[in-house]
Amino acid sequence: MCEEDVRVGVMRGTLPSPVASDEGGGGVQRIPVRFGAELRRRRIEAGLSLGELATLICFSKGHLSKIERSVKAPSHDLAQLCDSALNAGGQLSGLISAPERSAVVLPVAEADVGTPWTLRMQAGGRSDFVAFDQASLGAGALPSTLVSWSLAPPLLESGETNSALPYFRTIFDEFRRMGQLFGPSVVAQLCIAATSALRGMAHQAQPGHREVVLRLASRFAEYTGWMAQEAGSDAASLWWTEQAVQLAADGGDDELAAYALVRRAELALYTGDSVATIQLARRAGQQARSARIRGLAAQREAQGHALVGDRDACRRALDRGAELTSGAAPQGGVDPVLGSIHLPDLTAFVAGWCMHDLGSPAEAVTLLGDGLDAIPPESRRARARYGARLALALANVGEIEQACAIAELVAGHVALIDSATIRADLLRLSRALNRWPKNPTVRRTLPHIALGLHANRTGPETPA
């Protein structure tokens, strides 16, 4: 994998804003000087007092005063709200760095001190398993306890391949359901094993059946990439997505390559790189043949425009995405549907996300509405993703009680499903609620959020 792919989230084509230092709080805090001055200029030009603007964006007057005087650094959420309130078209957001979600760093799991297991999965389908007691090893010594064996895929008749495929198709659906209930460290390992098994089957399959097996293997690999992203490893996510593209291409399916660009655009979005998000999404839309993938690409492009405050371009992309995805998603068949299948109204969810990032949380609340109740209780990952966005929008319009109730639900789910992407949104939510430190509901909720942010971290470290 090339370095450019691994570092898809690095900001390009932007210059840092001038900054000042604040020695308070036990460290040096870098504060954008231009932001405070520009905010004050635009506020006065709009005929708003400091208190009036503070009321519009649900921040305290004192906090806003410190921002204007460059005593305190603005959050990205505050900048987006000010952009919307002052019709700044993203100019204020552009004066500060990428959103806080790009700075989330997760701890590295501790090493296992038990018996190491090694499973090598070769392209031809052969697997070699080795386990030994590392504690018994001396310098240069052989392991005292060694277990190993080799598995080679059998030659399959065409009928045997056809009989096996429906089982693997059912397994894939089950793994997707498991991905809604459990952490990626569990589901990814199962998907990797299934991918390897299908590669072995494809190597031995008769002509005409090999392509079907490879396409199904590609879906397992693509879902492994999604689980890697949820575990906090963008590099692993990109690697598995590229493997999926190659498997699909070998199986005669070039459409997954277009969807891979949508996935790369999503990774760029979560690091705050609007330029890469928009460019990758547009490439996906140009390359894709199916209306569904073109629609997903348009939605991702809209999110990139929202990140920089371009409301008009965002709405155009949202309209295009809604038109392309208006038909029912295809169901059934050997090849599973690409993209999210657990959100009842993906178009409304993406639009709500965009409105919030455009600094219009009231519109986001309207769009998201009661959608959380439409997601089945067993779809924990989808409920947490949806709930985090809804709670953040509610907090930013001052609906603190509702925001806290949903925040506790999200925190409970995240502790179980172990999602790095949802934790990034949960961190933003925690910071938003901290604007009301004396509110008893907030004081009760913040410890729940803290547990959700830090519990059960077993995944890899997020690449720097």
VENLIN-V174848 format. One record per pair of residues at least 12 apart in sequence whose ideal C-beta (glycine too) atoms are under 10 Angstrom apart, sorted by the first residue. I is the first residue (numbers start at 1). J is the second residue. Records with the same first field share a line. If there is no record, write none. Layout:
I->J / J
//
This chain:
1->235 / 236 / 238 / 239 / 241 / 242 / 243
2->238 / 242
5->234 / 235 / 238 / 239 / 241 / 242 / 264 / 267
6->234 / 235 / 236 / 238 / 239 / 463
7->234 / 235 / 238 / 271 / 273 / 463 / 464
8->234 / 235 / 237 / 238 / 264 / 265 / 267 / 268 / 271 / 273 / 276 / 277 / 280
9->98 / 102 / 234 / 264 / 267 / 268 / 269 / 270 / 271 / 272 / 273 / 276 / 277 / 462 / 463
10->102 / 268 / 271 / 273 / 276
11->97 / 98 / 102 / 268 / 271 / 272 / 273 / 274 / 275 / 276
12->268 / 273 / 275 / 276 / 279
13->273 / 275 / 276
14->94 / 97 / 98 / 273 / 274 / 275
16->30 / 32 / 96 / 97
17->30 / 31 / 32 / 33 / 34 / 35 / 38 / 94 / 95 / 96 / 97
18->30 / 31 / 32 / 33 / 34 / 35 / 70 / 95
19->31 / 32 / 33 / 34 / 35 / 70 / 73 / 96 / 97
20->32 / 33 / 34 / 36 / 70 / 71 / 73
22->66 / 70 / 71 / 72 / 73
24->71 / 72
29->71 / 72 / 73
30->73 / 97
31->66 / 67 / 69 / 70 / 71 / 72 / 73 / 74 / 96
32->67 / 70 / 73 / 74 / 79 / 92 / 95 / 96 / 97
33->70 / 95
34->70 / 92 / 95 / 96
35->67 / 68 / 70 / 73 / 74 / 78 / 79 / 82 / 92 / 93 / 94 / 95 / 96
36->64 / 65 / 66 / 67 / 68 / 69 / 70 / 71 / 72 / 73 / 74 / 95
37->68 / 69 / 70 / 95
38->68 / 82 / 86 / 88 / 91 / 92 / 94 / 95
39->53 / 64 / 67 / 68 / 70 / 74 / 78 / 79 / 82 / 83 / 86 / 88 / 92 / 95
40->53 / 64 / 65 / 67 / 68 / 69 / 70
41->68 / 86
42->82 / 83 / 85 / 86 / 87 / 88 / 91 / 92
43->64 / 68 / 82 / 85 / 86
45->86
46->85 / 86 / 87 / 88
48->85 / 86
49->61
50->62 / 64 / 65 / 67 / 68
51->64 / 65
52->85
53->68 / 81 / 82 / 85 / 86
55->85 / 398
56->81 / 82 / 84 / 85 / 86
57->77 / 78 / 80 / 81 / 82 / 83 / 84 / 85 / 86 / 359 / 361 / 396 / 397 / 398
58->78 / 81 / 361 / 395 / 396 / 397 / 398 / 399 / 400 / 432 / 435 / 436
59->74 / 75 / 77 / 78 / 81 / 82 / 396 / 432 / 435
60->435 / 436
63->78 / 435
64->78 / 82
67->79 / 82
73->96 / 97
74->92 / 93 / 95 / 96
75->96 / 99 / 100 / 428 / 431 / 432 / 435
76->93 / 96 / 97 / 98 / 99 / 100 / 101 / 102 / 272 / 307 / 357 / 428 / 431
77->93 / 99 / 100 / 356 / 357 / 359 / 361 / 392 / 395 / 396 / 428 / 429 / 431 / 432
78->92 / 93 / 96 / 359 / 396 / 431 / 432 / 435
79->91 / 92 / 93 / 94 / 95 / 96 / 99 / 309 / 359
80->92 / 93 / 99 / 306 / 307 / 309 / 356 / 357 / 358 / 359 / 360 / 361 / 396
81->93 / 356 / 358 / 359 / 360 / 361 / 396
82->359
83->308 / 309 / 311 / 357 / 358 / 359 / 360
84->309 / 311 / 355 / 356 / 357 / 358 / 359 / 360 / 361 / 362 / 363
85->359 / 360
86->359
87->309 / 311 / 359
88->309 / 359
89->308 / 309 / 310 / 311 / 312 / 358
90->274 / 305 / 306 / 307 / 308 / 309 / 310 / 311 / 314 / 357 / 358 / 359
91->308 / 309
92->309 / 359
93->274 / 307 / 308 / 309 / 357 / 358 / 359
94->274 / 308 / 309
97->272
98->270 / 271 / 272 / 273 / 274 / 307
99->269 / 270 / 271 / 272 / 274 / 307 / 357 / 424 / 428
100->272 / 424 / 425 / 427 / 428 / 431
101->269 / 270 / 271 / 272 / 420 / 421 / 423 / 424 / 425 / 426 / 427 / 428
102->269 / 270 / 271 / 272 / 273 / 424 / 462
103->271 / 272 / 424 / 427 / 462
104->232 / 270 / 271 / 420 / 421 / 423 / 424 / 425 / 426 / 427 / 428 / 453 / 462
105->232 / 420 / 461 / 462 / 463 / 464
106->231 / 232 / 233 / 418 / 420 / 423 / 424 / 453 / 454 / 457 / 458 / 459 / 460 / 461 / 462
107->232 / 454 / 457 / 458 / 459 / 460 / 461 / 462
108->457 / 458 / 459 / 460 / 461 / 462
109->185 / 231 / 457 / 458 / 459 / 460 / 461
110->458
112->134
113->134 / 135
114->131 / 133 / 134 / 135
115->131 / 132 / 133 / 134 / 135 / 143 / 145 / 147
116->130 / 131 / 132 / 133 / 134 / 143
117->129 / 130 / 131 / 132 / 147
118->130 / 131 / 132 / 148
119->131 / 151 / 189 / 192 / 193 / 196
120->150 / 196
121->151 / 192 / 193 / 195 / 196 / 197 / 199 / 200
122->152 / 153 / 196 / 199 / 200 / 203
123->196 / 199 / 200 / 202 / 203
124->152 / 153 / 199 / 200 / 202 / 203 / 204
125->151 / 152 / 153 / 154 / 196 / 197 / 198 / 199 / 200 / 201 / 202 / 203 / 204
126->150 / 151 / 152 / 153 / 196 / 200 / 203
127->149 / 150 / 151 / 152 / 153 / 193 / 196 / 197 / 200
128->148 / 149 / 150 / 151 / 152
129->147 / 148 / 149 / 150 / 151
130->143 / 146 / 147 / 148 / 149 / 150
131->143 / 145 / 146 / 147 / 148 / 149
132->144 / 145 / 146 / 147 / 148
133->145 / 146 / 147
151->197 / 200
152->200 / 204
153->196 / 197 / 199 / 200 / 201 / 202 / 203 / 204 / 205
154->200 / 201 / 204
155->203 / 204 / 205 / 206
156->200 / 201 / 202 / 203 / 204 / 205 / 206 / 209 / 213
157->204 / 205 / 206 / 209
158->205 / 206 / 207 / 208 / 209
159->206 / 209
160->201 / 204 / 205 / 206 / 209
161->201 / 202 / 204 / 205 / 206 / 208 / 209 / 210 / 212 / 213
162->205 / 206 / 209 / 212
164->197 / 198 / 201 / 205 / 209 / 213
165->198 / 201 / 205 / 209 / 212 / 213 / 216 / 334
166->334
168->194 / 197 / 198 / 201 / 213 / 216 / 217 / 219 / 220 / 334
169->216 / 219 / 332 / 333 / 334 / 335 / 336
171->190 / 191 / 194 / 197 / 198 / 216 / 220
172->191 / 194 / 198 / 216 / 219 / 220 / 223 / 334 / 336
173->336 / 341
174->190
175->187 / 188 / 190 / 191 / 194 / 219 / 220 / 223 / 224 / 227
176->191 / 219 / 223 / 226 / 336 / 337 / 341 / 342
177->342 / 378 / 379
178->190 / 191 / 227
179->191 / 223 / 226 / 227 / 230 / 342 / 379 / 380 / 381 / 382 / 417
180->342 / 375 / 376 / 378 / 379 / 380 / 381 / 382 / 383 / 384 / 413 / 417
181->378 / 379 / 380 / 381 / 413 / 416 / 417
182->227 / 380 / 381 / 416 / 417 / 418
183->227 / 230 / 231 / 381 / 414 / 415 / 416 / 417 / 418 / 419 / 456 / 457 / 458 / 459
184->224 / 226 / 227 / 228 / 229 / 230 / 231 / 232 / 233 / 236 / 381 / 417 / 418 / 419 / 420 / 458 / 459 / 460
185->227 / 230 / 231 / 418 / 456 / 458 / 459 / 460
186->227 / 418 / 458
187->223 / 224 / 226 / 227 / 230 / 231 / 417
188->223 / 224 / 225 / 226 / 227 / 228 / 230 / 231 / 233 / 236 / 240 / 459
189->224 / 227
190->220 / 223 / 224 / 227
191->219 / 220 / 221 / 222 / 223 / 224 / 225 / 226 / 227 / 228 / 240
192->220 / 221 / 224 / 227 / 240
193->220
194->216 / 217 / 219 / 220 / 221 / 223 / 224
195->216 / 217 / 218 / 219 / 220 / 221 / 222 / 223 / 224 / 240 / 243 / 244 / 247
196->217 / 220 / 221
197->213 / 217 / 220
198->212 / 213 / 214 / 215 / 216 / 217 / 218 / 219 / 220 / 221 / 247
199->213 / 214 / 217 / 220 / 221 / 243 / 247 / 250
200->213 / 217
201->213 / 214 / 216 / 217
202->214 / 215 / 216 / 217 / 247 / 250 / 251
210->250 / 251 / 252
211->248 / 250 / 251 / 252 / 253
212->251 / 252 / 253 / 334 / 335
213->247 / 251 / 334
214->246 / 247 / 248 / 249 / 250 / 251 / 252 / 253
215->247 / 248 / 249 / 250 / 251 / 252 / 253 / 255 / 256 / 334 / 335 / 336
216->247 / 248 / 251 / 334 / 335 / 336
217->243 / 244 / 247 / 248 / 250 / 251
218->241 / 243 / 244 / 245 / 246 / 247 / 248 / 249 / 250 / 251 / 253 / 256 / 335 / 336 / 338
219->244 / 247 / 248 / 253 / 256 / 334 / 335 / 336 / 337 / 338
220->240 / 243 / 244 / 247 / 336
221->239 / 240 / 241 / 242 / 243 / 244 / 245 / 246 / 247 / 248 / 256
222->240 / 241 / 243 / 244 / 245 / 247 / 248 / 256 / 259 / 260 / 263 / 336 / 338
223->240 / 244 / 336 / 338
224->236 / 237 / 239 / 240 / 241 / 243 / 244
225->237 / 238 / 239 / 240 / 241 / 242 / 243 / 244 / 245 / 260 / 263 / 267
226->240 / 241 / 244 / 263 / 266 / 340 / 421
227->240 / 418 / 419 / 459
228->240 / 241 / 420 / 459 / 460
229->241 / 263 / 266 / 267 / 270 / 419 / 420 / 421
230->381 / 417 / 418 / 419 / 420 / 421 / 422 / 423 / 459
231->418 / 419 / 420 / 421 / 457 / 458 / 459 / 460 / 461 / 462
232->418 / 419 / 420 / 421 / 423 / 424 / 457 / 459 / 460 / 461 / 462 / 463
233->420 / 459 / 460 / 461 / 462 / 463
234->264 / 267 / 268 / 270 / 271 / 420 / 462 / 463
235->267 / 460 / 462 / 463
236->459 / 460 / 463
237->263 / 264 / 266 / 267
238->260 / 263 / 264 / 267 / 463
240->263
241->256 / 257 / 259 / 260 / 261 / 263 / 264 / 267
242->257 / 260 / 264
244->256 / 257 / 259 / 260 / 263 / 338
245->257 / 258 / 259 / 260 / 261 / 263
248->260 / 335 / 338
251->335
253->335
254->287 / 288 / 289
255->287 / 288 / 289 / 290 / 292 / 293 / 335 / 338
256->293 / 335 / 338
257->284 / 287 / 288 / 293
258->283 / 284 / 285 / 286 / 287 / 288 / 289 / 290 / 293 / 294 / 296 / 297 / 338
259->284 / 287 / 288 / 290 / 292 / 293 / 296 / 297 / 338 / 339
260->280 / 284 / 287 / 338
261->279 / 280 / 281 / 282 / 283 / 284 / 285 / 286 / 287 / 288 / 293 / 297 / 300
262->280 / 281 / 283 / 284 / 285 / 288 / 293 / 294 / 295 / 296 / 297 / 298 / 299 / 300 / 301 / 338 / 339
263->280 / 284 / 296 / 300 / 338 / 339
264->276 / 277 / 279 / 280 / 281 / 283 / 284 / 300
265->277 / 278 / 279 / 280 / 281 / 282 / 283 / 284 / 296 / 297 / 299 / 300 / 301 / 303 / 304
266->280 / 281 / 296 / 300 / 303 / 421
267->280 / 421
268->280 / 281 / 300 / 303 / 304 / 307
269->281 / 300 / 303 / 304 / 306 / 307 / 353 / 357 / 421
270->420 / 421 / 424 / 425
271->424 / 462 / 463
272->307 / 308
273->304 / 307
274->303 / 304 / 305 / 306 / 307 / 308 / 309 / 310 / 357
275->304 / 307 / 308
276->304
277->300 / 301 / 302 / 303 / 304 / 305 / 306 / 307 / 308
278->300 / 301 / 302 / 303 / 304 / 305 / 307 / 308 / 310 / 313 / 317
279->301 / 304
280->297 / 300 / 301 / 304
281->296 / 297 / 298 / 299 / 300 / 301 / 302 / 303 / 304 / 305 / 317 / 321
282->297 / 298 / 300 / 301 / 304 / 317
283->297
284->296 / 297 / 298 / 300 / 301
285->297 / 298 / 300 / 301 / 317 / 320 / 321 / 324
288->324
290->324 / 330 / 338
291->323 / 324 / 325 / 326 / 327
292->324 / 325 / 327 / 329 / 330 / 337 / 338 / 339
293->324 / 325 / 338 / 339
294->320 / 321 / 323 / 324 / 325
295->320 / 321 / 322 / 323 / 324 / 325 / 326 / 327 / 329 / 339 / 346 / 347
296->321 / 324 / 325 / 338 / 339 / 340 / 346 / 350
297->317 / 320 / 321 / 324
298->316 / 317 / 318 / 319 / 320 / 321 / 322 / 323 / 324 / 325 / 350
299->317 / 318 / 320 / 321 / 322 / 324 / 325 / 339 / 346 / 347 / 349 / 350 / 351 / 353 / 354
300->317 / 321 / 350
301->313 / 314 / 316 / 317 / 318 / 320 / 321
302->314 / 315 / 316 / 317 / 318 / 319 / 320 / 321 / 322 / 350 / 351 / 353 / 354 / 357
303->317 / 318 / 321 / 350 / 351 / 353 / 354 / 357
304->317 / 354 / 357
305->317 / 318 / 354 / 357 / 358
306->318 / 350 / 351 / 353 / 354 / 355 / 356 / 357 / 358 / 359 / 360
307->354 / 357 / 358
308->357 / 358
309->357 / 358 / 359
310->358
311->354 / 355 / 358 / 359 / 360
314->351 / 354 / 355 / 357 / 358
315->351 / 354 / 355 / 358
317->350 / 354
318->347 / 350 / 351 / 354 / 355
319->351
321->346 / 347 / 350 / 351
322->346 / 347 / 348 / 350 / 351
323->347
324->347
325->339 / 346 / 347 / 350
326->347
329->341 / 346
340->381 / 382 / 385
341->379 / 382
342->375 / 376 / 378 / 379 / 380 / 381 / 382 / 383 / 385 / 386
343->371 / 374 / 375 / 379 / 382 / 383 / 385 / 386
344->371 / 372 / 373 / 374 / 375 / 376 / 379 / 382 / 386
345->367 / 368 / 369 / 371 / 374 / 375 / 386
347->367
348->366 / 367 / 368 / 369 / 371 / 386
349->367 / 368 / 371 / 375 / 382 / 385 / 386 / 389 / 390
350->367 / 389
351->363 / 364 / 366 / 367 / 368
352->364 / 365 / 366 / 367 / 368 / 369 / 371 / 386 / 389 / 390 / 393
353->367 / 368 / 385 / 386 / 389 / 392 / 393 / 425
354->367
355->367 / 368 / 393
356->368 / 389 / 390 / 392 / 393 / 396 / 428
357->389
359->396
360->393 / 396 / 397
361->392 / 393 / 394 / 395 / 396 / 397 / 398 / 399 / 432
362->393 / 394 / 396 / 397 / 398 / 399
363->393 / 397
364->389 / 390 / 392 / 393 / 394 / 396 / 397
365->389 / 390 / 392 / 393 / 394 / 396 / 397 / 399 / 402 / 403
366->393
367->389 / 390 / 393
368->386 / 387 / 389 / 390 / 391 / 393 / 394
369->390
370->390
371->386 / 387 / 389 / 390
372->386 / 387 / 389 / 390 / 391 / 406 / 409 / 410
374->386
375->387
379->413
380->409 / 410 / 412 / 413 / 414 / 416 / 417 / 419
381->413 / 414 / 416 / 417 / 418 / 419 / 421 / 422
382->413 / 417
383->406 / 409 / 410 / 413 / 417
384->406 / 409 / 410 / 411 / 412 / 413 / 414 / 415 / 416 / 417 / 419 / 421 / 422 / 423 / 425 / 426 / 452
385->410 / 413 / 414 / 417 / 419 / 421 / 422 / 425
386->406 / 410 / 422
387->405 / 406 / 407 / 408 / 409 / 410 / 411 / 413 / 414 / 422 / 425 / 426 / 429
388->406 / 407 / 409 / 410 / 411 / 413 / 414 / 419 / 421 / 422 / 423 / 424 / 425 / 426 / 427 / 428 / 429 / 452
389->406 / 410 / 422 / 425 / 428 / 429
390->402 / 403 / 406 / 407 / 410 / 429
391->403 / 404 / 405 / 406 / 407 / 408 / 409 / 410 / 411 / 425 / 426 / 428 / 429 / 432 / 433 / 445 / 449
392->406 / 407 / 410 / 425 / 426 / 428 / 429 / 430 / 431 / 432 / 433
393->406 / 429 / 432
394->406 / 407 / 429 / 432
395->407 / 428 / 429 / 430 / 431 / 432 / 433 / 434 / 435 / 436 / 442
396->428 / 429 / 432 / 435
398->435 / 436
400->432 / 433 / 435 / 436 / 439 / 441 / 442 / 445
401->439 / 441 / 442 / 445
402->441
403->429 / 432 / 433 / 436 / 441 / 442 / 445
404->429 / 433 / 436 / 439 / 440 / 441 / 442 / 443 / 444 / 445 / 446 / 448 / 449
405->441 / 445
406->429 / 445
407->426 / 429 / 430 / 432 / 433 / 441 / 442 / 445 / 446 / 448 / 449 / 452
408->441 / 444 / 445 / 447 / 448 / 449 / 452
409->448 / 452
410->422 / 423 / 425 / 426 / 429 / 448 / 449 / 452
411->423 / 426 / 429 / 430 / 445 / 446 / 447 / 448 / 449 / 450 / 451 / 452 / 453 / 455
412->448 / 451 / 452 / 455
413->426 / 452
414->426 / 449 / 451 / 452 / 453 / 455 / 456
415->448 / 451 / 452 / 453 / 454 / 455 / 456
416->452 / 455 / 456
417->456
418->455 / 456 / 457 / 458 / 459
419->452 / 459
420->457 / 459 / 460 / 462
422->452
423->449 / 452 / 453 / 454 / 457
424->453 / 462
426->449 / 450 / 452 / 453
427->449 / 452 / 453
429->445 / 449 / 452 / 453
430->442 / 445 / 446 / 449 / 450 / 452 / 453
433->445 / 446 / 449
434->446 / 449
//
